Amino acid sequence: MNRFLAALALLAAPLCAASALSAEVTVKETADGADVLIDGELFTRYLKKSGAKPILYPIIGPADMQMTRNYPMTEAGPDEKNDHIHHRSFWFTHGEVNDTDFWAETGDKLGTQEHTAFKKLASGQEGVIVADCDWVDHNGKKILKDERTYKFGVLGDARYIDLDVTLTATDAPVKFGDTKEGSFGIRVAGTMKVEAKKGGEIVNSHGDKDVKAWGKPAPWVDYHGPVGDKKGGVAILEHPSSFRAPTYWHVRTYGLFAANPFGLHDFKGDKSLDGSYTLSPGESIKFSYRVLLHAGDEKDADVAGAFEAYQATKK
């Protein structure tokens, strides 16, 4: 009997692999940006402008779980608060760039990110969007060129979004200031957040949980909890080639989930530290992340194993 079961397992393995690889990812340009479909069903949308920046919204995980909150793109959903209007699903900005705030949407000296072009839209077993955008400061001056590549696909029962962002200073130095308000951000579903008290949890690669994961460097962090009648999670994995990896995490129990390599004096609680970084004209920095959208918690999804596979990829 054991031999029979082993033989069945061997036969099933390639079938499972083929099933995972058979998913078709379609990227379609729209008036507002681009839709990303998996086997004909919406996975996410790239929106060229929401508030002051491009975003991805909605983001539909496995088993039709919506992984990010609705507000402010639509009305707030269950357990959502109408707070932090700049927390728009999935975005990349920073709070201090020279003297301009690209993170917030209210206050003084606010900047915008302007989508300028799609360089590539591709469909297949992996969908691809390559987009250019300009960072425009509060005086209306373009200070950064931004090329971001999104890749979309299926890994077993999970879905993934790879994000690679290259920022290049234009004709003057650009300083990224030391502030906790940055940089690659996701706002998880309202029911998933720890403060909903429905079983949501934050855990990083070192085992730090919830508030103890805030401000700590780690190669990956997972945020999981209930979504409807199911349980799912969002993991952000940082590639070792990414700027200042392993990054620090501005991850909050109210649902903010952000990777920030600049905010040292806030995260360390030491004002003598300086995590700022200045780009010379024409100089670039690159950030690389994989977002894994999964069922269950970090152990069910083997996020540690997913990170090992991701860090072995070439960038």
C-alpha positions in Angstrom: 0.0 0.0 0.0 2.8 2.4 0.8 4.4 1.8 -2.6 1.0 2.4 -4.2 0.6 5.7 -2.4 4.1 6.8 -3.2 3.5 6.0 -6.9 0.3 8.0 -6.9 2.2 10.9 -5.3 4.8 10.8 -8.0 2.1 10.8 -10.7 0.2 13.7 -9.0 3.3 15.9 -8.6 3.7 16.9 -12.3 0.0 17.3 -12.6 0.0 19.8 -9.7 3.0 21.6 -11.2 1.2 21.7 -14.6 -1.9 23.1 -13.0 0.1 25.9 -11.3 1.8 26.7 -14.6 -1.4 26.6 -16.7 -2.8 29.9 -15.2 -3.0 32.5 -17.9 -2.2 36.1 -16.9 -3.7 38.7 -19.2 -2.7 42.4 -19.1 -5.1 44.8 -20.8 -4.6 48.6 -21.2 -7.6 50.7 -20.1 -8.3 54.4 -20.0 -7.3 54.5 -16.4 -4.3 52.2 -16.6 -4.3 48.5 -17.0 -6.3 45.5 -15.8 -4.6 42.2 -14.8 -6.6 39.0 -15.1 -5.8 35.5 -14.1 -7.7 32.9 -16.2 -10.2 35.7 -17.2 -10.9 36.9 -13.6 -9.7 40.2 -12.2 -6.6 40.0 -10.1 -5.7 43.7 -9.9 -5.7 47.0 -11.7 -2.9 49.4 -12.2 -4.4 52.9 -11.8 -2.3 55.6 -13.4 -3.4 58.1 -10.8 -5.3 57.7 -7.5 -4.9 60.7 -5.3 -1.3 61.8 -6.0 0.2 58.6 -7.3 -0.1 55.3 -9.3 -1.4 52.4 -7.3 -2.7 48.8 -7.6 -6.3 48.3 -6.5 -8.1 46.1 -5.9 -5.9 43.1 -5.1 -7.7 39.8 -5.2 -5.8 36.9 -3.6 -6.5 33.1 -3.7 -10.1 32.0 -3.0 -11.3 35.4 -4.1 -10.1 37.1 -1.0 -9.7 40.9 -1.3 -6.4 41.6 0.4 -6.3 45.4 0.6 -8.7 47.9 2.0 -11.2 49.8 -0.1 -10.9 53.3 1.4 -10.4 55.8 -0.1 -10.9 54.4 -3.6 -14.4 53.4 -2.7 -16.6 53.4 0.4 -14.9 51.8 3.5 -15.6 48.1 3.9 -16.0 46.0 7.0 -13.7 47.0 9.9 -12.2 49.8 7.8 -11.6 53.3 9.1 -11.6 56.4 7.0 -8.1 57.3 8.1 -4.8 58.0 6.3 -6.3 58.9 3.0 -2.8 58.4 1.4 -2.8 54.7 2.3 -4.1 53.6 -1.1 -3.9 49.8 -1.3 -0.4 49.3 -2.9 2.0 52.2 -3.6 5.6 53.4 -3.6 6.4 56.9 -2.3 8.4 58.6 0.4 7.7 61.4 3.0 10.9 63.5 2.6 12.4 63.9 -0.8 14.4 67.1 -0.7 11.8 69.4 0.8 8.8 67.7 -0.6 6.4 65.2 0.9 5.3 62.5 -1.5 3.8 60.2 1.2 1.0 62.4 2.5 -1.9 63.9 0.6 -2.8 66.7 3.1 -0.5 69.4 4.5 2.2 71.5 3.0 4.8 71.0 0.3 3.1 68.0 -1.3 4.5 66.3 -4.3 2.9 64.1 -7.0 3.9 61.1 -9.0 2.9 61.5 -12.7 2.5 58.3 -14.8 4.1 59.2 -18.2 4.1 56.0 -20.2 3.7 52.2 -20.4 7.0 50.8 -21.7 5.7 47.3 -21.7 2.4 45.4 -21.3 2.7 41.6 -21.6 0.5 38.6 -21.0 1.3 34.9 -20.6 2.1 32.6 -17.7 3.4 35.8 -16.1 1.9 39.2 -16.7 4.2 42.2 -16.9 3.7 46.0 -16.7 6.6 48.3 -17.1 5.7 51.9 -16.4 7.5 55.2 -16.2 6.5 58.0 -13.9 8.0 61.4 -12.8 8.3 62.6 -9.2 7.2 66.3 -9.3 8.0 68.4 -6.3 5.8 71.0 -4.6 7.3 73.7 -6.9 6.2 71.7 -10.0 9.8 70.6 -10.8 10.6 67.0 -11.9 13.3 65.7 -9.6 13.2 61.9 -10.1 12.6 59.5 -13.0 10.9 56.3 -11.9 10.8 53.1 -13.8 8.8 50.4 -12.1 8.3 46.8 -13.3 5.4 44.7 -12.0 5.2 41.0 -12.6 2.1 39.0 -11.8 1.7 35.3 -11.5 0.7 32.1 -9.6 2.8 30.0 -7.3 1.0 26.8 -6.4 -2.1 28.0 -4.4 -0.7 31.5 -4.0 -0.5 34.6 -6.2 2.4 37.0 -6.4 3.3 40.5 -7.5 6.9 41.3 -8.0 7.8 45.0 -7.8 11.1 46.5 -9.0 11.5 50.2 -8.8 14.5 52.2 -10.1 14.7 55.8 -9.1 17.1 58.2 -11.0 17.9 61.7 -10.0 17.4 64.2 -12.9 19.6 67.3 -13.0 20.1 68.0 -9.3 20.9 66.1 -6.1 18.0 64.3 -4.5 17.9 63.6 -0.8 15.7 60.9 0.7 15.2 62.0 4.3 15.2 60.0 7.5 11.5 59.6 8.3 9.3 56.7 9.2 6.8 57.9 6.5 7.8 55.6 3.6 8.2 53.9 1.3 6.7 50.8 -0.3 3.3 50.5 1.3 0.3 48.2 1.4 -2.8 48.8 3.5 -4.2 45.4 4.3 -7.9 44.4 4.5 -9.7 45.9 7.5 -10.6 42.5 8.9 -7.0 41.3 8.6 -5.5 44.1 10.8 -4.5 43.1 14.3 -6.6 45.9 15.9 -9.8 44.3 14.4 -9.3 41.6 17.1 -10.4 38.9 14.7 -7.2 36.9 14.7 -5.0 39.1 12.6 -1.3 38.9 13.2 2.0 40.3 12.0 5.1 38.1 12.1 8.6 38.7 10.7 11.3 36.3 9.6 12.9 36.5 13.1 9.6 35.6 14.9 8.8 39.1 16.1 5.1 39.6 16.3 2.6 42.5 16.1 4.0 45.7 17.7 7.4 44.0 18.2 7.8 43.7 14.4 7.6 47.5 14.0 10.9 49.2 13.1 12.9 46.0 12.9 15.0 44.9 10.0 14.0 41.6 8.4 14.1 40.0 5.0 10.4 39.3 5.1 7.3 40.1 7.0 3.8 38.4 6.9 0.5 40.0 7.8 -2.4 37.5 8.0 -5.9 37.3 9.3 -9.5 36.7 8.3 -10.9 37.9 5.0 -14.7 37.1 5.0 -15.1 33.5 6.1 -11.5 32.6 5.1 -8.0 33.2 6.4 -5.3 34.7 4.2 -2.2 36.7 4.3 0.1 39.2 2.5 3.8 38.6 2.8 6.4 41.1 1.5 9.7 39.5 0.7 12.7 41.8 0.0 15.3 40.7 -2.5 18.9 40.8 -1.1 19.9 43.1 -4.0 17.4 45.7 -3.0 18.7 49.0 -1.6 19.9 48.6 2.0 18.5 45.1 2.4 17.3 43.9 4.9 15.0 46.9 5.1 13.2 48.2 8.2 9.5 47.8 8.5 6.9 50.5 9.2 4.2 47.8 9.9 1.3 48.8 12.2 -1.4 46.9 14.0 -4.0 49.2 12.3 -3.2 47.8 8.9 -0.3 49.7 7.4 2.4 47.5 6.0 5.5 49.3 4.6 9.1 48.7 3.8 11.3 51.7 4.6 15.1 51.6 4.4 15.5 55.3 5.4 13.8 55.8 8.8 16.6 54.9 11.2 16.2 57.6 13.8 12.5 56.9 14.2 12.8 53.1 14.1 15.9 53.0 16.5 14.6 55.9 18.7 18.0 57.6 18.4 18.1 61.1 16.9 21.8 60.9 16.4 21.3 58.3 13.6 20.8 59.4 10.0 19.3 57.1 7.5 19.0 59.7 4.8 20.6 59.1 1.3 21.5 61.5 -1.4 21.5 60.7 -5.1 23.8 62.7 -7.4 22.4 63.8 -10.8 22.0 60.8 -13.0 22.6 58.3 -10.1 20.0 55.5 -9.5 18.9 53.3 -6.7 16.8 50.1 -7.0 14.2 48.4 -4.8 13.0 44.9 -5.3 10.2 43.1 -3.5 7.9 40.1 -4.0 4.4 40.3 -2.5 3.0 36.8 -1.8 -0.8 36.6 -1.5 -1.7 33.4 0.2 -4.2 31.3 2.2 -3.6 30.6 5.9 -0.7 32.0 7.9 3.0 32.3 7.2 3.5 28.6 8.1 0.7 27.3 6.0 2.1 29.2 3.1 5.7 28.4 3.8 6.7 32.0 3.5 10.2 31.2 4.6 10.6 28.7 1.8 9.1 31.3 -0.7 11.7 33.8 0.4 14.5 31.3 -0.1 13.3 30.7 -3.7 12.9 34.5 -4.3 16.3 35.5 -3.0 17.9 33.0 -5.4 16.4 34.8 -8.5 18.6 37.1 -10.4 17.9 40.9 -10.6 
